[in-house]
Amino acid sequence: MKKFLALALTAVLLLSACLVGCGKKETGVDEIPDNMTSSDGKYEIAFVTDVGSLKDQSFNQGTWEGVKKYASDNSKSYKYYQPANGDKATDDDRFNAMKAAADAGAKIIVCAGYLQETALRRAAETFPEVKFVFIDGYQIGFKNVAPISFQEEQSGYLAGYAAVKEGYTKLGFSGGGGGENPACCRFGYGFVQGANDAAKAGGKTVEMNYSWLYGNSFSASSELQTMLNGWYTNGTEVVFACGGSMCQSAFAAAAANDGVVIGVDVDQSSQSDTVVTSAMKGLTESVVYALGKFYAGEFDALGDVSTVLGAANDAVGLPTATWSFKKFSVKDYDALLKSMKDGKVTVDNDYTKLAADLFANVKLNIVE
């Protein structure tokens, strides 16, 4: 039976400090170097990346910044490891990255992305004395593995609702992982639900292109940019680009067509003037929290427990200080978020239900 850890007041205080309200990065994170040299040649805290680049301005980078933030603030050595073969990395490649980290003295290894599961099972058994944090993960039966996941459907909902309330009627969703990545699927499904509810409240119907094409590697590509160019040319006003460095293709297509983009995972407003808002989740903050529990000798509270964070923990939301909405107000957003926290607004997370005719107020075009 799954166990769910409500992080209660501690996490609420930690995550609410800056995530969804201020929309700004933790002070100084950009100035912390990605590479450091430890005095003894060992590195206590390790990070194993997901597919895509370390500095993807999204999932990997947001997770990595949590590692750097905690290590820098607490004088710990740290190092990142990227599995061999890049976007074509195998389970063996991922395990070898984890092994390299353990061999280099890692006491705790942060692993990003659900694709780490098979390698993580092997590593957790091979290195029982090492602790692992499984971001976007789930229980895999090892007490030395702490899975942390998010209610991305809530963040996606907020973005979809806000976009329609702002007046956009032609939307797009471009997701990574080929429709197999649970986090991206939840983001997308929530986005449609939010758009539908806002359209219903306004007595109108909106249109949405919805696609997983060209996103398997979570990378920018000419093919993806060409598809999104076509969307914008044919009337799409805003695209939710959900998948690591895929955002670069969306930014380019939007800039060429006077369109806008909704970013993902972290506040991406500094990456492009086309970003109208971002559907965020507390990657940096959750990593800092988990590392803090480890160094406080309290990792057992997280080990093999499914920690799921959402609006109730202030762990998902939109960055109000940096968005460029003109009609959808912060007051409106705060009221919507409060209703979500109070349980008055609920968002379904069973993305397998998604179908073109599921929502009355969204004309959904599933692009395959």
C-alpha positions in Angstrom: 0.0 0.0 0.0 1.3 3.4 -0.9 2.1 5.7 2.0 1.8 9.5 1.5 3.9 11.9 3.5 2.2 15.2 4.2 5.1 17.4 4.8 2.8 19.6 6.9 4.0 22.9 8.4 7.7 22.4 7.9 7.4 22.0 4.1 4.7 24.7 3.8 7.0 27.2 5.5 9.9 26.1 3.4 8.2 26.0 0.0 6.0 29.0 0.5 8.9 31.2 1.2 9.4 32.1 -2.4 8.0 29.5 -4.9 4.6 30.6 -6.1 4.3 34.1 -4.8 7.4 36.0 -5.7 8.5 34.1 -8.8 12.1 34.8 -8.2 15.1 32.5 -7.8 16.8 31.9 -4.5 19.4 34.7 -4.1 22.8 33.8 -5.4 22.0 30.4 -7.0 23.2 31.6 -10.4 26.5 32.6 -8.9 27.2 29.1 -7.4 29.5 27.3 -9.7 28.4 24.1 -11.4 31.9 22.6 -10.8 33.9 22.7 -7.6 37.0 20.9 -6.4 36.8 19.2 -3.0 39.8 19.2 -0.7 39.9 15.4 -0.4 38.7 14.5 -3.9 35.4 13.2 -2.6 32.0 14.7 -3.3 29.3 14.1 -0.6 26.2 15.3 -2.6 25.8 14.0 -6.2 23.2 14.8 -8.9 22.5 12.4 -11.8 20.7 14.2 -14.6 17.6 13.2 -16.5 17.8 13.2 -20.3 18.5 16.5 -21.8 21.2 19.0 -20.7 22.1 20.0 -17.2 21.3 23.7 -18.0 18.0 23.0 -19.7 16.5 26.1 -18.0 13.8 23.7 -16.7 13.6 20.3 -15.0 17.3 19.3 -14.7 18.4 22.8 -13.9 15.8 23.4 -11.3 16.7 20.2 -9.5 20.4 20.9 -9.8 20.0 24.3 -8.3 18.5 22.7 -5.2 21.7 20.6 -4.9 24.0 23.6 -5.3 21.9 25.8 -3.0 22.0 23.3 -0.1 25.7 22.4 -0.6 26.8 26.0 -0.9 24.8 27.1 2.2 26.1 24.2 4.2 29.7 23.9 3.0 29.2 20.5 1.4 31.1 19.2 -1.6 28.9 18.4 -4.7 29.2 17.1 -8.2 26.9 16.4 -11.1 27.0 13.3 -13.3 25.4 13.0 -16.8 24.8 9.5 -18.0 26.7 8.6 -21.2 25.0 8.7 -24.6 23.0 11.8 -23.9 19.4 11.5 -25.0 20.0 7.9 -25.9 21.2 6.9 -22.4 20.4 3.4 -21.3 19.7 2.0 -17.9 23.3 0.8 -17.7 24.4 4.4 -18.5 22.3 5.7 -15.7 23.6 3.1 -13.2 27.2 3.8 -14.2 26.6 7.5 -13.4 25.2 6.5 -10.0 28.1 4.1 -9.4 30.6 6.8 -10.4 29.0 9.1 -7.8 29.1 6.5 -5.1 32.7 5.6 -5.9 33.6 9.3 -5.6 32.3 9.4 -2.0 28.7 10.4 -2.4 26.6 10.0 0.7 23.4 11.1 -1.0 22.6 11.1 -4.7 19.7 13.1 -6.2 18.3 11.4 -9.3 16.0 13.4 -11.6 13.2 11.8 -13.7 11.1 8.7 -13.7 13.4 7.1 -16.3 15.9 6.5 -13.4 13.8 3.8 -11.9 15.5 0.6 -13.2 19.0 2.0 -12.6 18.0 3.3 -9.2 16.8 -0.1 -8.1 20.1 -1.6 -9.0 22.1 1.2 -7.4 20.0 1.2 -4.2 20.7 -2.5 -3.8 24.4 -2.2 -4.7 25.1 0.7 -2.4 22.8 0.2 0.6 24.8 2.8 2.6 24.1 5.5 0.1 20.8 7.5 0.2 19.0 8.5 -2.9 16.4 11.2 -3.7 14.1 10.2 -6.6 12.7 13.4 -8.0 9.5 12.9 -10.0 9.7 9.4 -8.6 7.6 6.9 -6.7 8.1 4.1 -4.2 10.4 1.3 -5.5 10.7 -0.7 -2.3 14.0 0.5 -0.9 14.3 2.4 2.4 17.4 4.2 1.1 15.3 5.8 -1.7 13.1 8.8 -1.0 10.7 9.5 -3.9 9.3 13.0 -4.3 6.6 13.9 -6.9 4.3 16.8 -7.6 0.7 17.4 -8.5 1.6 18.9 -11.8 -2.0 18.7 -12.9 -2.7 21.6 -10.5 0.0 23.8 -11.9 -1.1 23.0 -15.4 -4.7 23.8 -14.4 -3.7 27.2 -13.1 -1.9 28.0 -16.3 -4.7 26.9 -18.5 -7.3 28.8 -16.5 -5.2 31.9 -16.4 -4.6 31.8 -20.2 -8.2 31.6 -21.1 -9.2 34.3 -18.5 -6.5 36.5 -20.1 -8.5 36.2 -23.3 -6.6 33.6 -25.3 -9.0 31.4 -27.3 -6.5 29.4 -29.4 -4.1 27.4 -27.3 -1.5 24.7 -27.8 0.2 22.1 -25.6 3.5 20.6 -26.7 4.8 17.9 -24.4 7.9 15.8 -23.9 8.5 12.1 -23.4 6.2 10.9 -26.2 3.2 10.8 -23.8 5.0 8.4 -21.5 6.3 10.9 -18.9 3.8 11.0 -16.0 4.7 14.5 -14.9 4.3 15.9 -18.4 1.1 14.1 -18.9 -0.3 15.5 -15.6 0.8 19.0 -16.7 -1.0 18.7 -20.0 -4.2 17.1 -18.6 -4.4 19.8 -16.0 -3.9 22.5 -18.6 -6.9 21.3 -20.6 -9.0 21.1 -17.5 -8.1 24.7 -16.5 -8.8 26.0 -19.9 -12.2 24.2 -20.0 -13.3 25.5 -16.7 -12.3 29.1 -17.5 -14.1 28.9 -20.9 -17.2 27.4 -19.3 -17.2 30.3 -16.7 -16.9 32.8 -19.6 -19.7 31.1 -21.7 -17.4 30.3 -24.6 -15.5 27.5 -26.3 -11.7 27.6 -26.9 -9.5 25.6 -29.3 -6.4 23.7 -28.4 -3.7 21.7 -30.4 -2.3 19.0 -28.2 0.8 17.1 -29.2 3.6 14.8 -28.1 5.4 14.9 -31.4 9.1 15.7 -31.5 9.4 15.6 -27.8 10.9 12.2 -27.0 14.3 13.6 -26.1 13.0 16.7 -24.3 15.2 18.7 -26.7 14.9 21.6 -29.1 14.7 20.6 -32.7 14.0 22.0 -36.1 11.1 19.6 -36.5 9.5 20.8 -33.3 10.0 24.5 -34.2 8.5 23.9 -37.7 5.4 22.3 -36.1 5.0 25.1 -33.7 5.6 27.7 -36.4 2.7 26.1 -38.2 0.5 26.3 -35.1 1.2 30.0 -34.6 0.8 30.8 -38.3 -2.7 29.2 -38.2 -3.9 31.2 -35.3 -2.5 29.6 -32.1 -1.8 32.4 -29.6 -0.2 30.7 -26.7 1.7 27.3 -26.4 2.4 25.5 -23.2 5.9 24.0 -23.9 6.3 21.2 -21.4 9.6 19.3 -21.6 13.1 20.5 -20.8 15.0 22.2 -23.6 11.9 21.9 -25.9 11.1 25.4 -24.7 13.9 26.8 -26.9 11.9 25.7 -30.0 8.8 27.2 -28.6 10.5 30.5 -27.8 11.8 30.7 -31.4 8.5 29.9 -33.0 6.6 32.4 -30.8 9.1 35.2 -31.4 8.8 34.7 -35.1 5.0 34.9 -35.0 4.2 37.4 -32.3 2.9 34.5 -30.1 3.5 33.7 -26.4 4.7 30.7 -24.4 3.8 29.2 -21.1 7.0 27.9 -19.5 7.3 24.8 -17.2 8.9 23.6 -14.0 10.6 26.9 -13.1 10.0 30.5 -13.8 11.2 30.9 -17.4 10.4 34.5 -17.8 14.1 35.5 -17.9 14.7 33.1 -20.8 12.5 34.8 -23.4 10.3 37.8 -23.7 7.7 35.5 -25.2 7.0 33.8 -21.8 3.7 35.0 -20.4 3.9 32.8 -17.3 5.2 29.5 -16.2 3.6 26.4 -14.6 6.0 25.9 -11.8 6.7 23.2 -9.2 9.1 23.3 -6.3 12.1 21.4 -7.6 14.8 23.4 -6.0 12.9 23.7 -2.7 12.1 20.0 -2.4 15.7 19.0 -3.0 16.9 21.5 -0.3 14.3 20.0 2.0 15.3 16.4 1.4 19.0 17.1 1.8 18.2 18.9 5.0 16.4 15.9 6.4 19.3 13.7 5.5 21.9 15.8 7.2 19.6 16.2 10.2 19.6 12.4 10.5 15.9 12.2 9.6 16.1 10.5 6.2 14.2 7.5 7.4 11.0 9.7 7.5 11.3 10.0 3.7 12.7 6.6 2.7 10.3 4.5 0.7 7.5 7.0 1.4 5.7 8.6 -1.4 6.0 12.4 -0.8 3.5 14.1 -3.1 3.5 17.9 -3.1 0.9 20.3 -4.5 -1.0 23.4 -3.9 -1.7 22.5 -0.2 2.1 22.7 0.3 2.6 25.8 -1.8 4.7 23.6 -4.1 3.0 24.4 -7.4 1.8 27.6 -8.9 2.4 30.6 -11.2 5.0 33.3 -10.6 2.8 36.4 -10.2 5.7 38.9 -9.9 7.0 38.1 -13.4 4.0 37.1 -15.5 2.8 39.5 -18.2 -1.0 39.0 -17.9 -3.0 42.2 -18.1 -6.5 41.0 -17.6 -6.1 38.1 -15.2 -5.2 39.7 -12.0 -3.1 38.6 -9.0 -6.3 38.9 -6.9 -8.1 36.5 -9.3 -5.2 34.1 -9.1 -5.0 34.2 -5.4 -8.7 33.4 -5.1 -8.4 30.5 -7.5 -5.3 29.1 -5.7 -7.1 29.4 -2.3 -10.1 27.5 -3.7 -7.7 24.8 -4.9 -6.0 24.6 -1.5 -9.4 24.5 0.2 -10.6 21.6 -2.0 -13.3 23.6 -3.7 -11.4 23.3 -7.0 -10.3 19.8 -7.7 -8.1 18.6 -10.7 -8.2 15.1 -11.9 -4.8 13.5 -12.3 -5.9 10.4 -14.4 -4.5 11.6 -17.7 -5.4 8.3 -19.4 -8.9 9.7 -19.7 -7.9 12.4 -22.1 -9.8 12.3 -25.3 -10.7 14.8 -28.0 -14.4 14.9 -27.0 -13.9 14.8 -23.2 -14.4 18.5 -22.5 -17.4 20.5 -23.6 -15.7 23.9 -23.7 -12.4 22.9 -25.3 -12.3 21.9 -28.9 -9.3 19.6 -28.6 -7.2 18.7 -31.6 -4.9 15.8 -30.7 -2.0 16.1 -33.2 -0.4 12.7 -34.0 
